[in-house]
Amino acid sequence: MLGRIAEASAVARLLRDTVSGRGGALFVVGEPGLGRTTLLRRILTLDDTVRSVYLAGAAAESGLRYAGLHQVLQAYRCDLPRLPAPQRDLLGHLLATGQQRPGDTGLAVGAAVLGLLGAAAARRPLLLAIDDAHLLDTPSREALLFVARRIAEEPIVLLLTAEHRGSAAGADLRPVVTGVPELRLGPLDPVDARTLLQRSAPHPLRRFVADRLLAVAEGNPLALTELPTVLTPGQCSGHLPLDDPLAPGERLRDTHLPTLARLSDTTRAALLVPAAAGDVPSGDLQRALELLGHAPDALLPAEEEGVVELRRGRLVFADRRLRLVAYHDAATSRRRAVHHVLAQVLRGPDAGRHLAAAHICPSPDVARAVEAAARAAEETDPDAGSELYERAAGLADDHDETARLLYLAAVCRQRAGAFEHVQMLLGKAMALARAPGLRRELAVLQARRPGAGGHPRTAHRVLRDAAGRLTGEPDRAARLLLEAVDSAVHAADSRAALGSAWQAYRLTRLCGGDLAEAAAVHLAQVLALRGERGQARELLLGQTAGEAARALVSRAEVLGWLEEYEAACVLLDRVLGDQPPPLGGAEGGVNPSQRAAALGCRAWIRLWTGDWHGARAGRTVACARVLGDLVQEEFEAERSVSAAALLPHEFDEPYPGVGVGFAYRGGQDVHQDVGHIGDHIGTAHRDHPLCLPGASPATPADHLRG
């Protein structure tokens, strides 16, 4: 049993108290599937010095008076002769007939049961575990609660479990009513939940598939064990889509069906609408109910039973697993009809999702409509865009069209950072694609994926070859070549990096613009790292810098490597301006991430020139701009950390201060990079005497020269 250490410890303390003649009762309460029965059976094995008895309530006997108490009397019938005659006769009649004698009160029955358990405990401490106490008949439950409130001075431990229900039906089991302490079970922690899921899966699970199951299970042990059992090998590996909502396993379905059985057929039919809709505004849900012919208050009984509840203007299931059962318990034709209506009522990605769910056969028109919804969603929510592209691919009737849509889905997943999902989508698309141009695009995206081919040299080759085939698109070819340069730098292949950089520079030199500026900076960067500093200096100083802030910062950084500090600071001043804008604003097209990168770059240049206090001040301002939630755009230019692999190998231990220069990678790392520059500066200031104020500082060139 995973987890539940705190819960088992609480019961273990009660069991230890029985040694000194004391006892107690505990009501273990939790939602269906949280492991009440598993915990109870585990507790029965904790102490072999006590006499343990396990009983369980049954829905079939909930209406039979004293049916639950009959189980208790059967378990301890050998101790009946030790009771006083009045109590022995009362319980004997109850055991024989299952009926209460005329004149016997509930108090008399409770006292007789307490006497019976006390007589049994006189020989050996007792542990009486009663599972699903909410299914016991009312007289039996009242008698057992009477006993539970009176065993503090007896070596008896009474454990009862019950389903936690948010409706009024569960109010009579609250501690304020029962007078018995309650132990509320919660979900498993994330680590235990993932472990249980992996153990329960019949086939190895891809991480993104496991994440989807974990999100639905929410730490519920029964859901974690049942949800993966219905998946096919293709679904476990991610090659086939998962159902939405997920299909529940048989045990999960059987656990939740009694809750739905309490509702009328009309209410259950209306419940399919929120089950299919998911998380949508209640107004849209109400319109869908009206279009399907349901009464405005059709879901009111479900709300009274605690099946659904209103949260922030949305009607949602109180238990997400109940939604799965309510959806898949309905006929397929009814589910498609509901999806069709929801596609009319909703807008945006939600409409596209339901439109795809309403059709099961390939349809080019529907695929185009779902693709349009994906295009509208991909900028703000790449994950939603990718999901819609995948759904559109399932509706396409042509292999190349399916591969194209899977390619677009992979682009969205890559933008969202779901690289494992990207690999799976690209594999499916490559198996279907036949058009050479499409296969080339897929190969390029595969090369761009982190870790593609096992080595960045492979990515460099794929990107360079793809650029060579783009004879009529020089700008796009140049961009691929610049990506190839970065891959070669990561692979520490300076010759390949130089060749691609020169090729990109020649393609863009006559056109000018930001792309030409980026090509020039990349070429100068590679030249500097190869030791050809004169050519790099001539390339950067002999051309007029552009106006784009990103290119200016990149150029300034390389100039800093070349010890052209004054020229670098001039460029950075152009980015930052004489008066920096207030926090939260930007001037002249300079976004906060670019301004933060410029501040950080100027900080490490000041460090190299011995201006320790200026470096500290620049770092502080840069951190303030990042930590103020101002960075909204990615600073995508590859920075000098990519070039660190090309530094001379003579240095077994890098110079402490060099980390400052390599801290500006841009992109998703700009937040932490600017924050870490203080660590780099602090390391250099503390550990290397050449960086102390007043000392002659070493320069980046000293490190490059070795």
C-alpha positions, 0 to 999 in steps of 0.5 A: 500500500502506497502512502497512508502513513499518517492514517495508519499511524493514527490507528496504530496509536489506538491499538497501542492504547489497548495494552493499558486497557483503553480504546477508542473509535474512528470514522474513516471517511473519503470519496469513492476509490480513495482506498478506505477498504485497502486501508482497513485491511492493512490496519487489520495486520498491524497488531497480531495481539488483538482479536480482529474482525472485519465486517462490511455493509451492503446496499442490498441489506440497507433496508433490513432492520438489524442486518448489520448488527446481525453480522456483529453478533455472529462474529461474537456469538461464543461470548453471549453466554458470559452476558447477564441474562436480560442482555443475553436473551435480548441479543439471542432473540435478535440473532435468532429472528433478526427482530427486536422484541416488543418493549426493547428500546434502542438504548437497551440494544446498544447497551447489550452490544456494548456488554457483548464487546466488553465480555469479548475484550476481557479475554483479548483486546478487540479490533472491530473494523466495519467497512461501508458503514453508510450502507448499514441499516439505520438501527444497526448504525445507531447501535454501533455509534452508541458503542463507539461513544462509550469504549474509551475505558475498554480495550476495544478499537472500533473503526468505521468507514463511510463514503464522503458525500457532499449532499444532505444525505451524508449529513448524519455521518458528520462528527458533530452528529455521530460524536465519533472522531473523523479521519478524512482520507485525501488523495495520494501525493504526486510521487505515490500517484505516479508510482501506482499508475506505472505499476497498474499500466498493462503497457509502458506509458509515455510521460504525456499519457501518464500526465493526462491520466494523473490529471483525471485521477487526481490522486484517487487510487482506484482511478489510478489502477483502473484508468490505464487498464482499458488503454490499448498498447497504441494509446499507452505509447501515445500513437493513438489518441485517448478518449475524451473523457477517458473511459473508466475501468469496470471497478471504477464504473461499478463504484460510481454507478450507485450514485447515478442510480439514485437519480431519475432517468430524466436527470441522468439523460440531462447529466450527459450534457455537462459530462460531454461539455466539460468545463464550460460556462453555465450559460452555454450549458443551459442553452445546450440543454434547451436545444436538446429538449431538457427542462431548465431545472433538469439538473437540479436533482443532481445538484441536490445529490452532490453529483454536480456543483456550481464553481465560478459560474461553471457547472462541474462534477463534484468528482471528476471520475463520476463524469467519466461514468456518466458519459460512457454509460450513455449510448454512442448515438446520444453522445454524438448528438450532444457533441453536435449541439455543443459545437453549435453553442460554443465558440473557439477551440471548444467548438472545434473539439466537439465538432470533431467528437460529433463525427467518427468518419473521415470528412475533409470539410470537418477536418478543415473546420477543426483546423481553423479552430486550431489555428485560432487557438495555437498562439494563445494555447499551443497545447489546445492547438495541438490537440485540435490539429491531431483531431483534424488529422483523424478526420482527414482522408489523405495520408499527406494531409494527415501528415501535414496536420500532425506536423502542425500539431508537432510544431505546437507541442514543440512551442509548448515544450512537450518534446516527448509528444513532438517525437511521437507526432513526427514519427507518425507523420514521417510514416504517412508523408509522401510529398518530398517537401513535406518530408523535408519540413518534418526532417527540419522540425525533427532536427530542431527538437532538443536531443534529435538524433542523439547529437547536435551534429546530426541536427546540423547536417539535417538543417544544412541539407534542408537549407540547400534544397531551398534554392528559391527561398534565400531568407528561409535558407539563411534562417535554417543555416543560422540554426545549423550554426548553433547546432554545430557550436553545441557539437563543438565543431568549429569548422562546420559552424564556420561553413554554415555561418559564411553561407548564411552571411553570403545569402543575406549580405545584399538584402540587409535587415535583421536577418543580415545582422543576425548572420553577421553576428553569428559569423563574428561569434564563430570567428572569435571563438576560432581565434580569428579575432581580427576578422571578427572585429573587422566584420562587426566594426566595419558595418553599421549596426541595425536598429533591432534591439535583439541584434544590438545586444547580440553584437554588443556581447560579441564585441565584449568578447573582442575587448571592444568594450566602448563600442559594445557599451555604445550599442547597449546604450542605444537599446537602453536609452538615456532614460529607461522606461518605468517598470512595466513599460517599454519604449522604442519597440524594446520589450522587457526581456531585451532590456533585461538582457542588455542590462545583464550584458552591460553588467558583465562588461563592467565587471571585466573592466573592473567596475564592480559597483556598476556591475552590481547595480546593473544586475540589480536592475535587470533582476528587478525587471525580470522578477516583476513579471515583465518578461512576456516575450521570449528572447530567442537569439542563441547566446554565448553559452552555446559557444562555450563548448568551442573554448580552448581545452587547456582549461580543466577548471574554467575561470570563475568569472567567465560564467558571467559572459555566458549567462545570457542564453535568452529564450526561456532561460532569460528569467533565471540567467539574469537572476544568476548573474549575481551568483557569477559575479559573487563567485568571481569577486570572492574566489579570484583576486583579479576580479577584486575592486582595484585589481587589474581584471582579467578579460574574456580575451585572456580566457579565450587565449588561454 
